[in-house]
Amino acid sequence: MTSTDEPLGAHHYTDDEMHNEDVAHELTDANVRTVLAFGAGILATVGISALLMYGYMRFLEHQAVGRDPHLSPYAQTGGAPRGARLLTDEPANLRRFRQEEQGKLQGYGWMNQTQGIAHVPIEEAKKLVVQHGLPTRAGAADDQSEGTHAPAYGEASGGRTIPTKHGGPTAPPTPVPGQQEIKK
């Protein structure tokens, strides 16, 4: 240190002391014209590649059109089919449908008038089935071999007969206390 007034570590260097001849940049290393020519070459390559790909895609589209099936001039083209009925008010449509169904269940009307088939209210139909039974084919013999001949006690038999040791239908099971017996 040259002076006692200077703080510790504060030293003023001159330009001659700061100059290092081994550290410097060279003015001849980067040629601006070459860098610009390289950039232009890259742009030209990208542009030519894009044009080639555009031409190739046009070629492929032309090939695909050639392979498409030929439509008849009478075929309808474009748009939805005429008379398309789209639902625009679904709640109203559902109400109308339910009213029609209730009318069929609770009203009288013809299903097929030429054959004499009509519909009656469901409650009336239930009464008629109880009074007259279900319709059967005319002249059909009562086939005793089909179905089960065992009494029904609330269990499905799946249409099978349940043989016993005696060859006949099984005896009814003893009822369980608290269980209701189904009567025919």
N, CA and C atoms as an extended XYZ file, in Angstrom:
552
Properties=species:S:1:pos:R:3:atomname:S:1:resname:S:1:resid:I:1 pbc="F F F"
N         0.820       -1.157        0.000 N   MET     1
C         0.000        0.000        0.000 CA  MET     1
C         0.872        1.229        0.000 C   MET     1
N         0.418        2.157       -0.737 N   THR     2
C         1.214        3.370       -0.872 CA  THR     2
C         0.859        4.409        0.150 C   THR     2
N        -0.322        4.356        0.650 N   SER     3
C        -0.747        5.420        1.554 CA  SER     3
C        -1.526        4.807        2.702 C   SER     3
N        -1.509        5.392        3.833 N   THR     4
C        -2.246        4.907        4.987 CA  THR     4
C        -3.680        5.381        4.982 C   THR     4
N        -3.997        6.345        4.078 N   ASP     5
C        -5.373        6.863        3.999 CA  ASP     5
C        -6.304        5.922        3.223 C   ASP     5
N        -5.767        5.066        2.370 N   GLU     6
C        -6.607        4.173        1.557 CA  GLU     6
C        -7.129        3.027        2.408 C   GLU     6
N        -8.369        2.639        2.190 N   PRO     7
C        -8.886        1.474        2.908 CA  PRO     7
C        -8.207        0.210        2.425 C   PRO     7
N        -8.302       -0.808        3.249 N   LEU     8
C        -7.643       -2.069        2.961 CA  LEU     8
C        -8.274       -2.705        1.721 C   LEU     8
N        -7.485       -3.118        0.780 N   GLY     9
C        -7.959       -3.777       -0.441 CA  GLY     9
C        -8.347       -2.817       -1.524 C   GLY     9
N        -8.301       -1.557       -1.361 N   ALA    10
C        -8.665       -0.602       -2.385 CA  ALA    10
C        -7.407       -0.144       -3.067 C   ALA    10
N        -7.190       -0.621       -4.281 N   HIS    11
C        -6.017       -0.246       -5.040 CA  HIS    11
C        -6.463        0.192       -6.415 C   HIS    11
N        -5.977        1.297       -6.892 N   HIS    12
C        -6.349        1.812       -8.202 CA  HIS    12
C        -5.329        1.341       -9.211 C   HIS    12
N        -5.876        0.622      -10.255 N   TYR    13
C        -4.991        0.121      -11.301 CA  TYR    13
C        -4.993        1.086      -12.460 C   TYR    13
N        -3.960        1.128      -13.139 N   THR    14
C        -3.859        1.937      -14.342 CA  THR    14
C        -4.185        1.092      -15.545 C   THR    14
N        -4.408        1.745      -16.717 N   ASP    15
C        -4.742        1.010      -17.936 CA  ASP    15
C        -3.621        0.068      -18.346 C   ASP    15
N        -2.432        0.436      -18.094 N   ASP    16
C        -1.330       -0.439      -18.483 CA  ASP    16
C        -1.304       -1.699      -17.639 C   ASP    16
N        -1.677       -1.580      -16.392 N   GLU    17
C        -1.685       -2.757      -15.535 CA  GLU    17
C        -2.849       -3.686      -15.895 C   GLU    17
N        -3.969       -3.162      -16.405 N   MET    18
C        -5.151       -3.962      -16.728 CA  MET    18
C        -5.054       -4.645      -18.077 C   MET    18
N        -4.204       -4.283      -18.923 N   HIS    19
C        -4.120       -4.834      -20.272 CA  HIS    19
C        -3.346       -6.150      -20.249 C   HIS    19
N        -3.993       -7.206      -20.793 N   ASN    20
C        -3.344       -8.501      -20.918 CA  ASN    20
C        -3.341       -8.838      -22.394 C   ASN    20
N        -2.203       -9.030      -22.933 N   GLU    21
C        -2.104       -9.255      -24.373 CA  GLU    21
C        -2.550      -10.642      -24.788 C   GLU    21
N        -2.604      -11.552      -23.827 N   ASP    22
C        -3.045      -12.916      -24.168 CA  ASP    22
C        -4.569      -13.033      -24.254 C   ASP    22
N        -5.302      -12.081      -23.667 N   VAL    23
C        -6.765      -12.124      -23.659 CA  VAL    23
C        -7.276      -10.983      -24.517 C   VAL    23
N        -7.996      -11.355      -25.629 N   ALA    24
C        -8.579      -10.361      -26.519 CA  ALA    24
C        -9.490      -11.069      -27.503 C   ALA    24
N       -10.301      -10.346      -28.231 N   HIS    25
C       -11.130      -10.955      -29.278 CA  HIS    25
C       -10.514      -10.651      -30.626 C   HIS    25
N       -10.798      -11.588      -31.526 N   GLU    26
C       -10.245      -11.406      -32.852 CA  GLU    26
C       -11.328      -10.841      -33.762 C   GLU    26
N       -10.966       -9.933      -34.559 N   LEU    27
C       -11.902       -9.283      -35.445 CA  LEU    27
C       -12.153      -10.085      -36.714 C   LEU    27
N       -11.350      -11.051      -37.033 N   THR    28
C       -11.464      -11.791      -38.290 CA  THR    28
C       -12.159      -13.136      -38.137 C   THR    28
N       -12.571      -13.555      -36.943 N   ASP    29
C       -13.170      -14.886      -36.759 CA  ASP    29
C       -14.580      -14.988      -37.339 C   ASP    29
N       -15.499      -14.094      -37.064 N   ALA    30
C       -16.894      -14.175      -37.489 CA  ALA    30
C       -17.092      -13.367      -38.753 C   ALA    30
N       -17.462      -14.059      -39.834 N   ASN    31
C       -17.739      -13.404      -41.095 CA  ASN    31
C       -19.258      -13.253      -41.193 C   ASN    31
N       -19.757      -12.036      -41.141 N   VAL    32
C       -21.189      -11.752      -41.138 CA  VAL    32
C       -21.836      -12.242      -42.425 C   VAL    32
N       -21.171      -12.105      -43.522 N   ARG    33
C       -21.724      -12.537      -44.806 CA  ARG    33
C       -21.957      -14.056      -44.806 C   ARG    33
N       -21.075      -14.828      -44.232 N   THR    34
C       -21.216      -16.284      -44.176 CA  THR    34
C       -22.383      -16.680      -43.272 C   THR    34
N       -22.537      -16.008      -42.132 N   VAL    35
C       -23.633      -16.317      -41.208 CA  VAL    35
C       -24.975      -16.017      -41.888 C   VAL    35
N       -25.079      -14.896      -42.567 N   LEU    36
C       -26.320      -14.558      -43.257 CA  LEU    36
C       -26.609      -15.534      -44.402 C   LEU    36
N       -25.584      -15.952      -45.115 N   ALA    37
C       -25.768      -16.918      -46.202 CA  ALA    37
C       -26.241      -18.264      -45.650 C   ALA    37
N       -25.716      -18.665      -44.501 N   PHE    38
C       -26.142      -19.920      -43.870 CA  PHE    38
C       -27.612      -19.829      -43.458 C   PHE    38
N       -28.020      -18.709      -42.848 N   GLY    39
C       -29.420      -18.502      -42.458 CA  GLY    39
C       -30.339      -18.526      -43.672 C   GLY    39
N       -29.914      -17.885      -44.754 N   ALA    40
C       -30.721      -17.891      -45.974 CA  ALA    40
C       -30.826      -19.307      -46.536 C   ALA    40
N       -29.747      -20.084      -46.441 N   GLY    41
C       -29.769      -21.472      -46.919 CA  GLY    41
C       -30.755      -22.315      -46.117 C   GLY    41
N       -30.794      -22.094      -44.800 N   ILE    42
C       -31.746      -22.843      -43.967 CA  ILE    42
C       -33.172      -22.458      -44.339 C   ILE    42
N       -33.463      -21.166      -44.490 N   LEU    43
C       -34.804      -20.723      -44.887 CA  LEU    43
C       -35.205      -21.298      -46.242 C   LEU    43
N       -34.273      -21.317      -47.184 N   ALA    44
C       -34.568      -21.862      -48.513 CA  ALA    44
C       -34.874      -23.365      -48.416 C   ALA    44
N       -34.119      -24.092      -47.585 N   THR    45
C       -34.338      -25.531      -47.421 CA  THR    45
C       -35.716      -25.791      -46.809 C   THR    45
N       -36.086      -25.019      -45.794 N   VAL    46
C       -37.398      -25.182      -45.165 CA  VAL    46
C       -38.503      -24.850      -46.172 C   VAL    46
N       -38.352      -23.794      -46.928 N   GLY    47
C       -39.357      -23.411      -47.914 CA  GLY    47
C       -39.528      -24.461      -48.990 C   GLY    47
N       -38.404      -24.964      -49.516 N   ILE    48
C       -38.482      -25.997      -50.560 CA  ILE    48
C       -39.120      -27.265      -49.998 C   ILE    48
N       -38.769      -27.641      -48.753 N   SER    49
C       -39.364      -28.837      -48.129 CA  SER    49
C       -40.866      -28.666      -47.958 C   SER    49
N       -41.303      -27.463      -47.556 N   ALA    50
C       -42.734      -27.206      -47.392 CA  ALA    50
C       -43.459      -27.314      -48.737 C   ALA    50
N       -42.878      -26.777      -49.789 N   LEU    51
C       -43.504      -26.875      -51.111 CA  LEU    51
C       -43.574      -28.324      -51.586 C   LEU    51
N       -42.507      -29.090      -51.341 N   LEU    52
C       -42.525      -30.501      -51.728 CA  LEU    52
C       -43.600      -31.271      -50.966 C   LEU    52
N       -43.739      -31.014      -49.672 N   MET    53
C       -44.762      -31.701      -48.879 CA  MET    53
C       -46.172      -31.290      -49.322 C   MET    53
N       -46.375      -30.028      -49.655 N   TYR    54
C       -47.661      -29.569      -50.152 CA  TYR    54
C       -48.011      -30.303      -51.449 C   TYR    54
N       -47.052      -30.399      -52.358 N   GLY    55
C       -47.279      -31.107      -53.615 CA  GLY    55
C       -47.558      -32.587      -53.391 C   GLY    55
N       -46.849      -33.201      -52.444 N   TYR    56
C       -47.044      -34.623      -52.146 CA  TYR    56
C       -48.434      -34.863      -51.549 C   TYR    56
N       -48.879      -33.959      -50.660 N   MET    57
C       -50.216      -34.105      -50.070 CA  MET    57
C       -51.300      -33.937      -51.133 C   MET    57
N       -51.120      -33.000      -52.049 N   ARG    58
C       -52.082      -32.833      -53.143 CA  ARG    58
C       -52.143      -34.106      -53.992 C   ARG    58
N       -50.998      -34.708      -54.243 N   PHE    59
C       -50.936      -35.954      -55.008 CA  PHE    59
C       -51.697      -37.066      -54.279 C   PHE    59
N       -51.487      -37.190      -52.964 N   LEU    60
C       -52.171      -38.229      -52.196 CA  LEU    60
C       -53.674      -37.985      -52.142 C   LEU    60
N       -54.095      -36.726      -52.024 N   GLU    61
C       -55.525      -36.421      -52.037 CA  GLU    61
C       -56.151      -36.796      -53.377 C   GLU    61
N       -55.450      -36.511      -54.458 N   HIS    62
C       -55.946      -36.862      -55.790 CA  HIS    62
C       -56.083      -38.378      -55.917 C   HIS    62
N       -55.129      -39.115      -55.371 N   GLN    63
C       -55.198      -40.575      -55.404 CA  GLN    63
C       -56.386      -41.076      -54.585 C   GLN    63
N       -56.617      -40.477      -53.397 N   ALA    64
C       -57.716      -40.908      -52.532 CA  ALA    64
C       -59.057      -40.650      -53.190 C   ALA    64
N       -59.199      -39.527      -53.879 N   VAL    65
C       -60.452      -39.215      -54.564 CA  VAL    65
C       -60.694      -40.243      -55.669 C   VAL    65
N       -59.663      -40.678      -56.319 N   GLY    66
C       -59.805      -41.675      -57.372 CA  GLY    66
C       -60.261      -43.021      -56.834 C   GLY    66
N       -59.953      -43.318      -55.571 N   ARG    67
C       -60.335      -44.602      -54.970 CA  ARG    67
C       -61.697      -44.554      -54.289 C   ARG    67
N       -62.275      -43.385      -54.110 N   ASP    68
C       -63.583      -43.271      -53.472 CA  ASP    68
C       -64.640      -43.915      -54.346 C   ASP    68
N       -65.686      -44.504      -53.716 N   PRO    69
C       -66.764      -45.087      -54.525 CA  PRO    69
C       -67.539      -43.984      -55.243 C   PRO    69
N       -67.987      -44.302      -56.427 N   HIS    70
C       -68.738      -43.334      -57.220 CA  HIS    70
C       -70.200      -43.394      -56.803 C   HIS    70
N       -70.745      -42.265      -56.398 N   LEU    71
C       -72.138      -42.204      -55.976 CA  LEU    71
C       -73.044      -42.004      -57.173 C   LEU    71
N       -74.223      -42.565      -57.046 N   SER    72
C       -75.223      -42.400      -58.085 CA  SER    72
C       -75.665      -40.941      -58.122 C   SER    72
N       -75.955      -40.421      -59.298 N   PRO    73
C       -76.445      -39.034      -59.350 CA  PRO    73
C       -77.793      -38.875      -58.654 C   PRO    73
N       -78.488      -39.988      -58.421 N   TYR    74
C       -79.776      -39.931      -57.750 CA  TYR    74
C       -79.641      -39.966      -56.232 C   TYR    74
N       -78.440      -40.239      -55.753 N   ALA    75
C       -78.231      -40.294      -54.302 CA  ALA    75
C       -78.360      -38.896      -53.722 C   ALA    75
N       -78.981      -38.842      -52.568 N   GLN    76
C       -79.156      -37.553      -51.904 CA  GLN    76
C       -77.822      -37.156      -51.286 C   GLN    76
N       -77.404      -35.933      -51.527 N   THR    77
C       -76.132      -35.480      -50.991 CA  THR    77
C       -76.348      -34.281      -50.098 C   THR    77
N       -75.570      -34.243      -49.055 N   GLY    78
C       -75.533      -33.077      -48.182 CA  GLY    78
C       -76.764      -32.925      -47.310 C   GLY    78
N       -76.548      -32.495      -46.112 N   GLY    79
C       -77.625      -32.149      -45.191 CA  GLY    79
C       -78.317      -33.359      -44.609 C   GLY    79
N       -79.252      -33.071      -43.754 N   ALA    80
C       -80.029      -34.119      -43.103 CA  ALA    80
C       -81.090      -34.627      -44.071 C   ALA    80
N       -81.541      -35.849      -43.889 N   PRO    81
C       -82.596      -36.371      -44.754 CA  PRO    81
C       -83.847      -35.511      -44.631 C   PRO    81
N       -84.593      -35.462      -45.712 N   ARG    82
C       -85.817      -34.664      -45.697 CA  ARG    82
C       -86.804      -35.263      -44.708 C   ARG    82
N       -87.503      -34.400      -44.029 N   GLY    83
C       -88.520      -34.869      -43.099 CA  GLY    83
C       -87.954      -35.393      -41.795 C   GLY    83
N       -86.716      -35.065      -41.471 N   ALA    84
C       -86.164      -35.525      -40.200 CA  ALA    84
C       -86.942      -34.881      -39.071 C   ALA    84
N       -87.396      -35.705      -38.162 N   ARG    85
C       -88.180      -35.185      -37.049 CA  ARG    85
C       -87.332      -35.287      -35.793 C   ARG    85
N       -86.829      -34.180      -35.361 N   LEU    86
C       -86.024      -34.134      -34.158 CA  LEU    86
C       -86.896      -33.679      -32.999 C   LEU    86
N       -86.630      -34.256      -31.823 N   LEU    87
C       -87.372      -33.839      -30.640 CA  LEU    87
C       -86.835      -32.506      -30.168 C   LEU    87
N       -87.720      -31.546      -30.083 N   THR    88
C       -87.285      -30.242      -29.592 CA  THR    88
C       -87.843      -29.957      -28.213 C   THR    88
N       -88.903      -30.685      -27.811 N   ASP    89
C       -89.476      -30.499      -26.483 CA  ASP    89
C       -89.706      -31.884      -25.885 C   ASP    89
N       -88.669      -32.452      -25.298 N   GLU    90
C       -88.749      -33.819      -24.791 CA  GLU    90
C       -89.760      -33.991      -23.656 C   GLU    90
N       -89.862      -33.059      -22.682 N   PRO    91
C       -90.866      -33.255      -21.624 CA  PRO    91
C       -92.293      -33.315      -22.173 C   PRO    91
N       -92.609      -32.475      -23.136 N   ALA    92
C       -93.953      -32.497      -23.725 CA  ALA    92
C       -94.170      -33.802      -24.491 C   ALA    92
N       -93.163      -34.269      -25.167 N   ASN    93
C       -93.270      -35.526      -25.901 CA  ASN    93
C       -93.500      -36.679      -24.937 C   ASN    93
N       -92.807      -36.680      -23.791 N   LEU    94
C       -92.985      -37.734      -22.801 CA  LEU    94
C       -94.392      -37.690      -22.211 C   LEU    94
N       -94.909      -36.498      -21.915 N   ARG    95
C       -96.274      -36.376      -21.404 CA  ARG    95
C       -97.286      -36.918      -22.417 C   ARG    95
N       -97.094      -36.567      -23.682 N   ARG    96
C       -98.002      -37.038      -24.739 CA  ARG    96
C       -97.947      -38.564      -24.856 C   ARG    96
N       -96.748      -39.125      -24.787 N   PHE    97
C       -96.594      -40.578      -24.869 CA  PHE    97
C       -97.296      -41.269      -23.698 C   PHE    97
N       -97.105      -40.728      -22.481 N   ARG    98
C       -97.735      -41.335      -21.299 CA  ARG    98
C       -99.266      -41.228      -21.380 C   ARG    98
N       -99.781      -40.126      -21.911 N   GLN    99
C      -101.227      -39.987      -22.073 CA  GLN    99
C      -101.759      -41.025      -23.054 C   GLN    99
N      -101.031      -41.258      -24.148 N   GLU   100
C      -101.440      -42.275      -25.122 CA  GLU   100
C      -101.443      -43.658      -24.485 C   GLU   100
N      -100.422      -43.951      -23.702 N   GLU   101
C      -100.340      -45.259      -23.053 CA  GLU   101
C      -101.452      -45.429      -22.025 C   GLU   101
N      -101.730      -44.392      -21.235 N   GLN   102
C      -102.821      -44.461      -20.267 CA  GLN   102
C      -104.155      -44.630      -20.991 C   GLN   102
N      -104.314      -43.966      -22.134 N   GLY   103
C      -105.533      -44.128      -22.925 CA  GLY   103
C      -105.707      -45.564      -23.386 C   GLY   103
N      -104.626      -46.223      -23.766 N   LYS   104
C      -104.717      -47.623      -24.186 CA  LYS   104
C      -105.030      -48.529      -23.006 C   LYS   104
N      -104.444      -48.222      -21.839 N   LEU   105
C      -104.670      -49.068      -20.670 CA  LEU   105
C      -106.053      -48.863      -20.069 C   LEU   105
N      -106.599      -47.679      -20.161 N   GLN   106
C      -107.842      -47.378      -19.468 CA  GLN   106
C      -109.030      -47.151      -20.395 C   GLN   106
N      -108.840      -47.291      -21.694 N   GLY   107
C      -109.934      -47.014      -22.622 CA  GLY   107
C      -110.257      -48.210      -23.503 C   GLY   107
N      -111.318      -48.058      -24.236 N   TYR   108
C      -111.757      -49.070      -25.204 CA  TYR   108
C      -111.328      -48.639      -26.594 C   TYR   108
N      -111.029      -49.595      -27.459 N   GLY   109
C      -110.684      -49.275      -28.831 CA  GLY   109
C      -110.345      -50.529      -29.618 C   GLY   109
N      -110.243      -50.373      -30.911 N   TRP   110
C      -109.920      -51.493      -31.792 CA  TRP   110
C      -108.418      -51.598      -31.999 C   TRP   110
N      -107.903      -52.796      -31.876 N   MET   111
C      -106.519      -53.078      -32.256 CA  MET   111
C      -106.505      -53.480      -33.733 C   MET   111
N      -107.427      -54.386      -34.110 N   ASN   112
C      -107.589      -54.824      -35.495 CA  ASN   112
C      -109.070      -55.128      -35.684 C   ASN   112
N      -109.786      -54.200      -36.270 N   GLN   113
C      -111.240      -54.315      -36.384 CA  GLN   113
C      -111.640      -55.439      -37.328 C   GLN   113
N      -110.870      -55.694      -38.370 N   THR   114
C      -111.226      -56.752      -39.326 CA  THR   114
C      -111.148      -58.129      -38.684 C   THR   114
N      -110.239      -58.312      -37.731 N   GLN   115
C      -110.133      -59.607      -37.059 CA  GLN   115
C      -110.911      -59.628      -35.746 C   GLN   115
N      -111.502      -58.497      -35.389 N   GLY   116
C      -112.312      -58.436      -34.179 CA  GLY   116
C      -111.486      -58.363      -32.901 C   GLY   116
N      -110.317      -57.772      -32.968 N   ILE   117
C      -109.453      -57.662      -31.790 CA  ILE   117
C      -109.561      -56.238      -31.260 C   ILE   117
N      -109.987      -56.146      -29.996 N   ALA   118
C      -110.162      -54.838      -29.373 CA  ALA   118
C      -109.343      -54.781      -28.091 C   ALA   118
N      -109.143      -53.567      -27.591 N   HIS   119
C      -108.508      -53.451      -26.270 CA  HIS   119
C      -109.523      -52.844      -25.322 C   HIS   119
N      -109.440      -53.321      -24.087 N   VAL   120
C      -110.354      -52.878      -23.037 CA  VAL   120
C      -109.509      -52.356      -21.887 C   VAL   120
N      -110.118      -51.635      -20.952 N   PRO   121
C      -109.344      -51.159      -19.810 CA  PRO   121
C      -108.725      -52.325      -19.043 C   PRO   121
N      -107.578      -52.101      -18.483 N   ILE   122
C      -106.804      -53.174      -17.854 CA  ILE   122
C      -107.573      -53.831      -16.712 C   ILE   122
N      -108.265      -53.066      -15.926 N   GLU   123
C      -109.024      -53.649      -14.817 CA  GLU   123
C      -110.131      -54.552      -15.341 C   GLU   123
N      -110.809      -54.132      -16.413 N   GLU   124
C      -111.851      -54.956      -17.033 CA  GLU   124
C      -111.245      -56.226      -17.628 C   GLU   124
N      -110.078      -56.114      -18.216 N   ALA   125
C      -109.409      -57.278      -18.798 CA  ALA   125
C      -109.043      -58.285      -17.717 C   ALA   125
N      -108.603      -57.808      -16.564 N   LYS   126
C      -108.267      -58.727      -15.466 CA  LYS   126
C      -109.510      -59.487      -15.003 C   LYS   126
N      -110.641      -58.784      -14.902 N   LYS   127
C      -111.890      -59.432      -14.492 CA  LYS   127
C      -112.303      -60.487      -15.512 C   LYS   127
N      -112.159      -60.166      -16.814 N   LEU   128
C      -112.537      -61.120      -17.867 CA  LEU   128
C      -111.654      -62.360      -17.836 C   LEU   128
N      -110.375      -62.193      -17.546 N   VAL   129
C      -109.471      -63.353      -17.476 CA  VAL   129
C      -109.852      -64.232      -16.301 C   VAL   129
N      -110.202      -63.637      -15.166 N   VAL   130
C      -110.608      -64.426      -14.008 CA  VAL   130
C      -111.910      -65.164      -14.306 C   VAL   130
N      -112.869      -64.520      -14.976 N   GLN   131
C      -114.160      -65.140      -15.273 CA  GLN   131
C      -114.057      -66.225      -16.335 C   GLN   131
N      -113.301      -65.938      -17.417 N   HIS   132
C      -113.319      -66.852      -18.570 CA  HIS   132
C      -112.025      -67.651      -18.734 C   HIS   132
N      -110.969      -67.304      -18.040 N   GLY   133
C      -109.702      -67.998      -18.195 CA  GLY   133
C      -108.946      -67.475      -19.408 C   GLY   133
N      -107.762      -68.001      -19.597 N   LEU   134
C      -106.939      -67.594      -20.738 CA  LEU   134
C      -107.345      -68.376      -21.974 C   LEU   134
N      -107.257      -67.790      -23.139 N   PRO   135
C      -107.649      -68.502      -24.357 CA  PRO   135
C      -106.655      -69.622      -24.677 C   PRO   135
N      -107.178      -70.706      -25.235 N   THR   136
C      -106.338      -71.828      -25.676 CA  THR   136
C      -106.660      -72.117      -27.129 C   THR   136
N      -105.807      -72.929      -27.734 N   ARG   137
C      -106.053      -73.313      -29.121 CA  ARG   137
C      -107.241      -74.268      -29.182 C   ARG   137
N      -108.052      -74.071      -30.190 N   ALA   138
C      -109.230      -74.929      -30.344 CA  ALA   138
C      -108.776      -76.344      -30.667 C   ALA   138
N      -109.346      -77.318      -29.959 N   GLY   139
C      -109.060      -78.714      -30.239 CA  GLY   139
C      -107.745      -79.200      -29.655 C   GLY   139
N      -107.034      -78.392      -28.889 N   ALA   140
C      -105.777      -78.831      -28.306 CA  ALA   140
C      -106.076      -79.694      -27.089 C   ALA   140
N      -105.416      -80.856      -27.025 N   ALA   141
C      -105.601      -81.762      -25.891 CA  ALA   141
C      -104.875      -81.196      -24.686 C   ALA   141
N      -105.416      -81.482      -23.522 N   ASP   142
C      -104.766      -81.035      -22.291 CA  ASP   142
C      -103.591      -81.962      -22.042 C   ASP   142
N      -102.395      -81.491      -22.268 N   ASP   143
C      -101.192      -82.314      -22.154 CA  ASP   143
C      -100.726      -82.324      -20.703 C   ASP   143
N      -100.893      -83.471      -20.052 N   GLN   144
C      -100.524      -83.591      -18.652 CA  GLN   144
C       -99.031      -83.847      -18.469 C   GLN   144
N       -98.315      -84.131      -19.541 N   SER   145
C       -96.890      -84.449      -19.390 CA  SER   145
C       -96.032      -83.188      -19.295 C   SER   145
N       -96.574      -82.051      -19.693 N   GLU   146
C       -95.803      -80.819      -19.644 CA  GLU   146
C       -95.948      -80.146      -18.291 C   GLU   146
N       -94.901      -79.497      -17.872 N   GLY   147
C       -94.926      -78.722      -16.638 CA  GLY   147
C       -94.792      -79.599      -15.420 C   GLY   147
N       -94.922      -78.998      -14.282 N   THR   148
C       -94.819      -79.739      -13.030 CA  THR   148
C       -96.209      -79.972      -12.466 C   THR   148
N       -96.357      -81.079      -11.807 N   HIS   149
C       -97.638      -81.397      -11.191 CA  HIS   149
C       -97.537      -81.237       -9.688 C   HIS   149
N       -96.411      -80.723       -9.243 N   ALA   150
C       -96.228      -80.508       -7.812 CA  ALA   150
C       -96.927      -79.218       -7.417 C   ALA   150
N       -97.474      -79.183       -6.210 N   PRO   151
C       -98.106      -77.930       -5.787 CA  PRO   151
C       -97.067      -76.830       -5.623 C   PRO   151
N       -97.473      -75.624       -5.913 N   ALA   152
C       -96.561      -74.483       -5.810 CA  ALA   152
C       -96.613      -73.931       -4.394 C   ALA   152
N       -95.448      -73.784       -3.786 N   TYR   153
C       -95.363      -73.223       -2.441 CA  TYR   153
C       -94.437      -72.020       -2.439 C   TYR   153
N       -94.526      -71.215       -3.472 N   GLY   154
C       -93.738      -69.996       -3.522 CA  GLY   154
C       -92.360      -70.169       -4.122 C   GLY   154
N       -92.035      -71.386       -4.588 N   GLU   155
C       -90.737      -71.606       -5.217 CA  GLU   155
C       -90.945      -71.921       -6.690 C   GLU   155
N       -90.053      -71.420       -7.540 N   ALA   156
C       -90.157      -71.681       -8.969 CA  ALA   156
C       -89.662      -73.086       -9.255 C   ALA   156
N       -90.359      -73.797      -10.122 N   SER   157
C       -89.943      -75.146      -10.481 CA  SER   157
C       -89.211      -75.168      -11.808 C   SER   157
N       -89.274      -74.090      -12.577 N   GLY   158
C       -88.611      -74.047      -13.875 CA  GLY   158
C       -89.262      -74.986      -14.874 C   GLY   158
N       -90.513      -75.429      -14.595 N   GLY   159
C       -91.224      -76.285      -15.536 CA  GLY   159
C       -90.881      -77.753      -15.401 C   GLY   159
N       -90.112      -78.140      -14.416 N   ARG   160
C       -89.738      -79.545      -14.283 CA  ARG   160
C       -90.667      -80.250      -13.298 C   ARG   160
N       -90.821      -81.525      -13.486 N   THR   161
C       -91.592      -82.318      -12.526 CA  THR   161
C       -90.660      -82.758      -11.414 C   THR   161
N       -91.221      -82.950      -10.255 N   ILE   162
C       -90.411      -83.359       -9.110 CA  ILE   162
C       -90.871      -84.763       -8.724 C   ILE   162
N       -90.121      -85.791       -9.131 N   PRO   163
C       -90.570      -87.163       -8.833 CA  PRO   163
C       -90.332      -87.500       -7.346 C   PRO   163
N       -91.118      -88.446       -6.880 N   THR   164
C       -90.952      -88.950       -5.515 CA  THR   164
C       -90.613      -90.420       -5.588 C   THR   164
N       -90.485      -91.032       -4.448 N   LYS   165
C       -90.194      -92.469       -4.418 CA  LYS   165
C       -91.338      -93.263       -5.037 C   LYS   165
N       -92.570      -92.712       -4.950 N   HIS   166
C       -93.747      -93.413       -5.456 CA  HIS   166
C       -93.979      -93.138       -6.933 C   HIS   166
N       -93.200      -92.185       -7.534 N   GLY   167
C       -93.357      -91.867       -8.945 CA  GLY   167
C       -94.291      -90.711       -9.198 C   GLY   167
N       -95.042      -90.261       -8.205 N   GLY   168
C       -95.975      -89.165       -8.378 CA  GLY   168
C       -95.370      -87.864       -7.886 C   GLY   168
N       -96.175      -86.841       -7.865 N   PRO   169
C       -95.653      -85.570       -7.370 CA  PRO   169
C       -95.367      -85.640       -5.876 C   PRO   169
N       -94.532      -84.766       -5.427 N   THR   170
C       -94.114      -84.765       -4.028 CA  THR   170
C       -95.249      -84.278       -3.153 C   THR   170
N       -95.178      -84.700       -1.917 N   ALA   171
C       -96.143      -84.229       -0.931 CA  ALA   171
C       -95.771      -82.813       -0.546 C   ALA   171
N       -96.745      -82.020       -0.174 N   PRO   172
C       -96.418      -80.653        0.196 CA  PRO   172
C       -95.534      -80.631        1.436 C   PRO   172
N       -94.558      -79.704        1.463 N   PRO   173
C       -93.693      -79.640        2.633 CA  PRO   173
C       -94.468      -79.131        3.838 C   PRO   173
N       -93.949      -79.467        4.984 N   THR   174
C       -94.602      -78.981        6.194 CA  THR   174
C       -94.354      -77.485        6.288 C   THR   174
N       -95.391      -76.705        6.591 N   PRO   175
C       -95.208      -75.256        6.624 CA  PRO   175
C       -94.327      -74.829        7.793 C   PRO   175
N       -93.535      -73.812        7.516 N   VAL   176
C       -92.677      -73.228        8.530 CA  VAL   176
C       -93.518      -72.244        9.322 C   VAL   176
N       -93.384      -72.237       10.670 N   PRO   177
C       -94.190      -71.287       11.444 CA  PRO   177
C       -93.923      -69.854       10.993 C   PRO   177
N       -94.985      -69.094       10.796 N   GLY   178
C       -94.866      -67.698       10.372 CA  GLY   178
C       -94.865      -67.536        8.855 C   GLY   178
N       -94.774      -68.650        8.083 N   GLN   179
C       -94.761      -68.566        6.619 CA  GLN   179
C       -96.190      -68.748        6.115 C   GLN   179
N       -96.587      -67.922        5.150 N   GLN   180
C       -97.929      -68.025        4.610 CA  GLN   180
C       -97.942      -69.052        3.495 C   GLN   180
N       -98.986      -69.795        3.419 N   GLU   181
C       -99.115      -70.778        2.357 CA  GLU   181
C       -99.867      -70.155        1.194 C   GLU   181
N       -99.375      -70.383       -0.033 N   ILE   182
C      -100.017      -69.843       -1.223 CA  ILE   182
C      -101.081      -70.819       -1.661 C   ILE   182
N      -102.289      -70.320       -1.821 N   LYS   183
C      -103.405      -71.196       -2.217 CA  LYS   183
C      -103.799      -70.847       -3.647 C   LYS   183
N      -104.237      -71.871       -4.349 N   LYS   184
C      -104.658      -71.694       -5.730 CA  LYS   184
C      -106.085      -71.241       -5.782 C   LYS   184
